[in-house]
Amino acid sequence: MKKILILGAGIYQVPLIKTAKRMGLYTIVASIRGNYPGFELADKVYYENTTDYARILSIARREKIDGIITTGTDVAVITIGRVCDTLGLKGLGFKSAEIATDKLLMKSCYEKYGVRTARFRKISFDDEHYKDKLADLHFPVMFKSVDSSGSRGIIKVNSPEEFDSARNSVLDNTRSNYFIVEEFIEGEEFGAQAFVKDGEVQFILPHGDYVFKGDTGVPVGHYAPYRLAPEVEYDVKDQLRLAIRAMGLDNCAINADFIMKDGKTYVLEIGGRSGATCLAELVSIFYGYDYYEKILLTALGEDVDFNAGDGSPAEGYAGVPNASMLLMADKDGHIKSQENKNPENPDIVDIQFDYKPGDEVHKFKVGPHRIGHVITRGETLEAAVDTLNRALENISIEVE
């Protein structure tokens, strides 16, 4: 029986763990202690910080694992890179993982290789005169932690009077002694999922984003297909391929965030793992296969076919339209009641409550504050979105 080490036991690793179990893999999960649903699903659990490379490598050696992987989070990616390099496992290497988990390295890489992106500055937390370095950037600007995930440590700033409070907020959400400030590009936010294997991009699937507007834009749902003019779609894929080459990403899923302005694609950032917020499910529904299974097989060094489920090439594939949305609380508190009043509908793919009555939840600000999700599909995108909206109307969650 092959062994897979999955880093993280949270809600976005649960489908990966379940898929690994269904595939007959011996499933080892490593995560810090906490009320994480993945623990009870695993064959074996290690309560370790997934950023502790030495401890995770020791576990990998002791267990003689055949692969290591995560989904939906950036914090464990650099550990995966280190373990893959050290043990010769299939997956992204340490150097690429380091770039993918440090926004300064990423942005510097884009600048060097001509990837279209926003202008930025590196700022040290101990620089008393840091404001002088920002004088030539145009407002609004974004203050960003270089090593955070899930929209934490990212603040939109509209005037110099907000600099110090934004800097302090970033400081509370980073392990680094520096951060970046970049110009905010006003445009339409969207993203793409992709996979690169043995140096070849297997597919690129642009998707639309539903964005929650808080301190910064936080994706709370997605839909595909994302309709683009042919020349714009070409630009999206060209910029993504250029960014993948610049970062040296290989043998991993890709989660890309973009801004479109005046028909041009600007790369915000790219992660070396599949996206959260139902994005792996979006890929699975669109192409007609289990994307989690293909992620796992790649990590195990198996041959994997990323064509659509009917054998059609992924490039240009029409796909199955689908849409998703997180369930969110509008205040801090405890769940008093929750009810799904939707009738049976084959186009409602999944309705999931993350918590049960009595559990504590938080007012939504960042992705981990989610309290559930709804995923739908349809013969057309309009039908999928209509089903999604009607399904959301038939869900009742009371927080007190």
C-alpha positions as CSV (number, residue, x, y, z in Angstrom):
1,M,0.0,0.0,0.0
2,K,1.4,3.4,-1.0
3,K,1.7,6.1,1.6
4,I,0.8,9.7,1.1
5,L,1.6,12.5,3.6
6,I,-1.0,15.3,3.5
7,L,-0.1,18.6,5.2
8,G,-3.0,20.2,6.8
9,A,-6.2,18.8,8.3
10,G,-8.6,21.7,7.7
11,I,-11.7,22.0,5.6
12,Y,-9.8,22.4,2.3
13,Q,-7.7,19.3,2.9
14,V,-10.7,17.1,3.8
15,P,-11.7,16.2,0.2
16,L,-8.0,15.4,-0.5
17,I,-7.9,13.1,2.5
18,K,-11.2,11.4,1.6
19,T,-10.0,10.9,-2.0
20,A,-6.7,9.4,-0.8
21,K,-8.7,6.9,1.4
22,R,-11.0,6.0,-1.5
23,M,-8.0,5.3,-3.7
24,G,-6.7,2.8,-1.1
25,L,-3.7,4.9,0.0
26,Y,-2.3,4.8,3.5
27,T,-3.1,8.4,4.5
28,I,-0.9,10.3,7.0
29,V,-2.0,13.7,8.0
30,A,0.3,16.3,9.7
31,S,-1.1,19.5,11.3
32,I,-0.9,21.6,14.4
33,R,-3.5,20.5,17.1
34,G,-6.9,22.0,16.7
35,N,-10.5,21.2,15.9
36,Y,-9.7,20.2,12.4
37,P,-12.0,17.7,10.6
38,G,-9.3,15.9,8.7
39,F,-7.8,14.2,11.8
40,E,-10.6,11.7,12.2
41,L,-10.3,10.6,8.6
42,A,-6.6,9.8,8.5
43,D,-5.0,6.4,9.0
44,K,-2.3,8.2,11.1
45,V,-1.9,11.6,12.5
46,Y,1.1,13.7,13.5
47,Y,0.5,16.9,15.5
48,E,3.2,19.0,14.0
49,N,3.5,22.4,12.4
50,T,3.5,22.0,8.7
51,T,6.1,24.8,8.3
52,D,8.6,22.8,10.5
53,Y,10.7,21.3,7.7
54,A,12.9,19.2,10.0
55,R,10.0,17.6,11.8
56,I,8.0,16.9,8.6
57,L,11.1,15.5,6.9
58,S,11.7,13.2,9.9
59,I,8.1,11.9,9.6
60,A,8.5,11.4,5.9
61,R,11.6,9.4,6.3
62,R,10.3,7.3,9.2
63,E,7.1,6.5,7.3
64,K,8.9,5.9,4.0
65,I,6.2,7.9,2.2
66,D,5.6,7.7,-1.6
67,G,4.4,11.3,-1.9
68,I,3.6,14.6,-0.1
69,I,0.9,17.1,-1.0
70,T,-1.6,19.7,0.2
71,T,-4.5,21.7,-1.2
72,G,-6.0,25.1,-0.5
73,T,-3.2,26.6,1.6
74,D,0.2,28.2,0.9
75,V,1.8,27.8,4.3
76,A,2.8,24.1,3.8
77,V,4.1,24.5,0.2
78,I,7.7,25.4,1.1
79,T,7.9,22.3,3.3
80,I,6.6,20.1,0.4
81,G,9.4,21.6,-1.8
82,R,12.1,20.8,0.8
83,V,10.8,17.2,1.3
84,C,10.5,16.5,-2.4
85,D,14.0,17.8,-3.1
86,T,15.5,15.9,-0.2
87,L,13.8,12.6,-0.8
88,G,13.5,12.7,-4.6
89,L,9.7,12.7,-4.6
90,K,7.5,14.1,-7.4
91,G,6.4,17.6,-6.7
92,L,7.5,21.2,-6.9
93,G,11.1,21.8,-5.8
94,F,12.2,24.0,-2.9
95,K,13.4,26.9,-4.9
96,S,10.1,27.2,-6.8
97,A,8.2,26.6,-3.5
98,E,10.2,29.4,-1.9
99,I,9.2,31.8,-4.7
100,A,5.6,30.7,-4.6
101,T,5.3,31.5,-0.8
102,D,7.2,34.8,-0.7
103,K,5.4,37.6,-2.5
104,L,8.7,39.7,-2.7
105,L,10.5,36.8,-4.4
106,M,7.5,36.3,-6.7
107,K,7.2,39.9,-7.7
108,S,10.9,40.2,-8.2
109,C,10.8,37.2,-10.4
110,Y,7.9,38.7,-12.5
111,E,9.8,41.9,-12.9
112,K,13.0,40.1,-14.0
113,Y,11.2,37.9,-16.6
114,G,8.7,40.5,-18.0
115,V,5.5,39.2,-16.4
116,R,2.9,42.0,-16.4
117,T,2.3,42.9,-12.8
118,A,1.8,46.0,-10.5
119,R,4.7,48.2,-9.5
120,F,5.9,47.5,-6.0
121,R,8.4,48.3,-3.2
122,K,10.1,46.2,-0.5
123,I,9.8,47.8,2.9
124,S,11.6,46.7,6.1
125,F,9.6,46.9,9.3
126,D,12.5,48.6,11.0
127,D,12.8,51.3,8.4
128,E,11.7,54.5,10.1
129,H,11.7,56.4,6.8
130,Y,9.8,53.8,4.8
131,K,7.2,56.3,3.6
132,D,9.8,58.1,1.5
133,K,10.1,54.9,-0.6
134,L,6.4,55.0,-1.4
135,A,6.3,58.6,-2.7
136,D,6.3,57.6,-6.4
137,L,3.5,55.0,-6.1
138,H,0.0,56.0,-7.1
139,F,-2.9,55.6,-4.7
140,P,-4.6,53.4,-3.8
141,V,-1.8,51.0,-2.8
142,M,-1.8,47.5,-1.2
143,F,0.2,46.7,1.9
144,K,1.0,42.9,1.8
145,S,2.6,40.4,4.0
146,V,5.0,38.4,1.9
147,D,4.2,35.0,3.6
148,S,0.5,35.0,4.5
149,S,-2.3,33.0,3.1
150,G,-6.1,33.4,2.7
151,S,-6.0,37.2,2.3
152,R,-4.6,37.8,5.7
153,G,-2.1,40.6,6.1
154,I,-3.3,42.4,2.9
155,I,-4.7,45.9,3.4
156,K,-5.8,48.5,0.8
157,V,-4.6,52.0,1.6
158,N,-6.0,55.2,0.2
159,S,-3.8,57.9,1.8
160,P,-0.5,58.4,3.7
161,E,-2.5,58.8,6.9
162,E,-3.4,55.1,6.8
163,F,0.2,53.9,6.3
164,D,1.1,53.2,10.0
165,S,-2.1,51.3,10.8
166,A,-1.8,49.2,7.7
167,R,1.9,48.5,8.4
168,N,0.9,47.3,11.9
169,S,-1.8,45.1,10.5
170,V,0.7,43.4,8.2
171,L,3.1,43.0,11.1
172,D,0.5,41.0,13.0
173,N,0.1,38.6,10.0
174,T,3.7,37.7,9.0
175,R,6.8,35.9,10.2
176,S,9.0,38.0,8.0
177,N,10.9,41.3,8.9
178,Y,9.7,43.0,5.7
179,F,6.6,43.4,3.5
180,I,5.7,44.8,0.1
181,V,3.6,47.8,-1.0
182,E,2.3,47.7,-4.5
183,E,0.0,49.8,-6.6
184,F,-3.6,48.8,-6.7
185,I,-4.8,48.1,-10.2
186,E,-8.4,49.1,-10.7
187,G,-10.0,46.4,-12.8
188,E,-11.9,43.1,-12.9
189,E,-10.5,40.4,-10.6
190,F,-10.6,36.8,-11.8
191,G,-8.4,33.7,-11.6
192,A,-7.3,30.5,-13.2
193,Q,-6.6,26.9,-12.2
194,A,-3.9,25.0,-14.0
195,F,-1.5,22.1,-13.7
196,V,2.1,21.7,-14.8
197,K,3.6,18.3,-15.1
198,D,7.1,17.4,-16.3
199,G,7.5,20.9,-17.7
200,E,4.3,21.0,-19.7
201,V,1.2,23.0,-18.8
202,Q,-1.6,20.4,-18.9
203,F,-4.6,22.8,-18.8
204,I,-5.5,26.4,-18.0
205,L,-9.0,27.0,-16.8
206,P,-9.9,30.7,-16.3
207,H,-12.7,31.3,-13.8
208,G,-14.8,34.2,-12.6
209,D,-14.6,35.2,-9.0
210,Y,-17.3,36.4,-6.6
211,V,-15.4,38.8,-4.3
212,F,-16.3,40.0,-0.8
213,K,-15.3,43.6,-0.3
214,G,-13.7,44.1,3.1
215,D,-10.3,45.4,4.0
216,T,-9.3,43.9,0.7
217,G,-11.1,41.7,-1.9
218,V,-11.6,38.2,-0.7
219,P,-12.9,35.5,-3.1
220,V,-16.0,33.9,-1.7
221,G,-17.1,32.0,-4.8
222,H,-16.2,31.1,-8.4
223,Y,-17.7,30.2,-11.7
224,A,-16.7,28.6,-15.0
225,P,-16.5,29.2,-17.9
226,Y,-15.2,32.7,-17.6
227,R,-16.1,34.4,-20.9
228,L,-13.2,36.3,-22.5
229,A,-12.6,37.7,-25.9
230,P,-10.2,35.4,-27.8
231,E,-7.3,37.9,-27.8
232,V,-7.8,38.4,-24.0
233,E,-7.9,34.7,-23.3
234,Y,-4.7,34.3,-25.3
235,D,-3.1,37.1,-23.1
236,V,-4.3,35.4,-19.9
237,K,-2.7,32.1,-20.9
238,D,0.4,33.7,-22.2
239,Q,1.0,35.7,-19.0
240,L,0.3,32.6,-16.9
241,R,2.7,30.4,-18.9
242,L,5.4,33.1,-18.6
243,A,4.9,33.4,-14.9
244,I,5.1,29.6,-14.4
245,R,8.4,29.5,-16.3
246,A,9.7,32.5,-14.4
247,M,8.9,30.8,-11.1
248,G,10.1,27.4,-12.2
249,L,6.9,25.7,-11.1
250,D,6.6,22.0,-12.1
251,N,4.7,18.9,-11.1
252,C,2.1,20.8,-9.1
253,A,-1.3,22.4,-9.3
254,I,-1.5,26.2,-10.0
255,N,-3.8,28.7,-8.4
256,A,-3.5,32.1,-10.2
257,D,-5.0,35.5,-9.3
258,F,-5.3,38.2,-12.0
259,I,-6.6,41.7,-12.5
260,M,-7.8,42.7,-16.0
261,K,-7.5,46.4,-17.0
262,D,-8.1,47.7,-20.5
263,G,-8.0,44.2,-21.9
264,K,-4.6,43.4,-20.4
265,T,-3.9,40.7,-17.8
266,Y,-1.9,41.7,-14.7
267,V,-0.6,38.8,-12.6
268,L,-1.3,39.4,-8.9
269,E,0.2,36.1,-7.5
270,I,0.4,32.4,-8.2
271,G,0.4,29.6,-5.8
272,G,1.9,26.2,-6.3
273,R,-1.2,24.3,-5.1
274,S,-4.8,24.0,-6.1
275,G,-7.1,26.9,-5.0
276,A,-9.4,26.9,-2.0
277,T,-13.1,28.1,-2.1
278,C,-14.3,25.1,-4.1
279,L,-11.8,25.6,-6.9
280,A,-10.7,22.0,-7.1
281,E,-14.4,21.0,-7.3
282,L,-14.8,23.6,-10.1
283,V,-12.1,21.8,-12.1
284,S,-13.6,18.4,-11.4
285,I,-17.0,19.4,-12.6
286,F,-15.8,21.3,-15.6
287,Y,-13.6,18.5,-17.0
288,G,-15.6,15.6,-15.7
289,Y,-13.0,13.9,-13.6
290,D,-11.8,13.8,-10.0
291,Y,-9.1,16.5,-9.8
292,Y,-8.1,15.5,-6.3
293,E,-7.3,12.1,-7.6
294,K,-5.1,13.5,-10.4
295,I,-3.3,15.7,-7.9
296,L,-2.6,12.7,-5.7
297,L,-1.5,10.5,-8.6
298,T,1.0,13.1,-9.7
299,A,2.5,13.3,-6.2
300,L,2.9,9.6,-6.2
301,G,4.8,9.7,-9.5
302,E,2.1,8.0,-11.5
303,D,1.3,8.7,-15.2
304,V,-1.7,11.1,-15.3
305,D,-3.9,12.1,-18.2
306,F,-5.4,15.6,-17.8
307,N,-7.6,15.4,-20.8
308,A,-11.3,15.8,-20.1
309,G,-13.3,12.9,-18.8
310,D,-14.5,12.0,-22.3
311,G,-10.9,12.0,-23.6
312,S,-11.2,15.4,-25.3
313,P,-8.1,17.6,-25.1
314,A,-8.4,20.1,-22.2
315,E,-7.5,23.0,-24.4
316,G,-10.6,24.6,-25.9
317,Y,-12.9,22.1,-24.0
318,A,-16.4,23.5,-23.6
319,G,-16.8,21.8,-20.2
320,V,-19.7,21.7,-17.7
321,P,-20.7,25.2,-16.4
322,N,-20.7,25.4,-12.6
323,A,-20.7,27.9,-9.8
324,S,-20.0,28.0,-6.1
325,M,-20.5,30.3,-3.1
326,L,-19.3,30.2,0.5
327,L,-21.8,30.4,3.3
328,M,-20.8,33.2,5.7
329,A,-21.9,34.7,9.1
330,D,-22.6,38.4,9.3
331,K,-21.5,38.6,13.0
332,D,-19.5,36.8,15.6
333,G,-21.4,34.3,17.7
334,H,-22.6,30.7,17.9
335,I,-24.8,28.9,15.4
336,K,-28.3,28.7,16.8
337,S,-29.8,26.8,13.9
338,Q,-29.2,25.9,10.3
339,E,-31.5,24.4,7.7
340,N,-31.3,23.3,4.1
341,K,-34.7,23.7,2.6
342,N,-33.7,22.9,-1.0
343,P,-35.6,20.1,-2.7
344,E,-33.7,17.3,-4.5
345,N,-32.0,18.7,-7.5
346,P,-29.3,17.0,-9.6
347,D,-27.8,20.4,-10.5
348,I,-27.1,21.1,-6.8
349,V,-23.8,19.3,-6.6
350,D,-23.1,19.9,-2.9
351,I,-24.4,21.9,0.1
352,Q,-22.1,21.7,3.1
353,F,-22.3,23.1,6.6
354,D,-18.9,23.3,8.2
355,Y,-20.2,23.6,11.7
356,K,-23.1,22.3,13.8
357,P,-25.5,24.2,16.1
358,G,-23.7,25.5,19.2
359,D,-20.3,25.9,17.4
360,E,-18.6,29.3,17.5
361,V,-18.2,31.2,14.2
362,H,-16.8,34.5,13.2
363,K,-18.1,37.4,11.1
364,F,-16.7,36.9,7.6
365,K,-13.5,38.8,6.9
366,V,-11.1,36.2,5.3
367,G,-11.5,32.8,3.7
368,P,-11.1,30.7,6.8
369,H,-14.2,32.4,8.3
370,R,-16.4,30.4,6.0
371,I,-19.2,28.3,7.6
372,G,-20.1,26.2,4.5
373,H,-20.5,26.2,0.8
374,V,-22.9,25.6,-2.1
375,I,-21.9,24.2,-5.5
376,T,-24.1,24.0,-8.5
377,R,-23.9,23.1,-12.3
378,G,-26.1,23.6,-15.3
379,E,-26.3,23.2,-19.1
380,T,-25.4,26.9,-19.3
381,L,-23.5,29.2,-17.0
382,E,-26.7,31.2,-16.5
383,A,-28.5,28.1,-15.4
384,A,-25.8,27.1,-13.0
385,V,-25.8,30.6,-11.5
386,D,-29.6,30.7,-11.3
387,T,-29.6,27.4,-9.4
388,L,-26.9,28.7,-7.1
389,N,-28.9,31.8,-6.2
390,R,-32.1,29.8,-5.6
391,A,-30.2,27.3,-3.5
392,L,-28.7,30.0,-1.3
393,E,-32.2,31.5,-0.8
394,N,-33.3,28.1,0.6
395,I,-30.6,27.9,3.2
396,S,-31.2,29.4,6.7
397,I,-28.4,29.9,9.2
398,E,-29.1,31.8,12.5
399,V,-26.1,33.0,14.5
400,E,-26.6,34.5,18.0
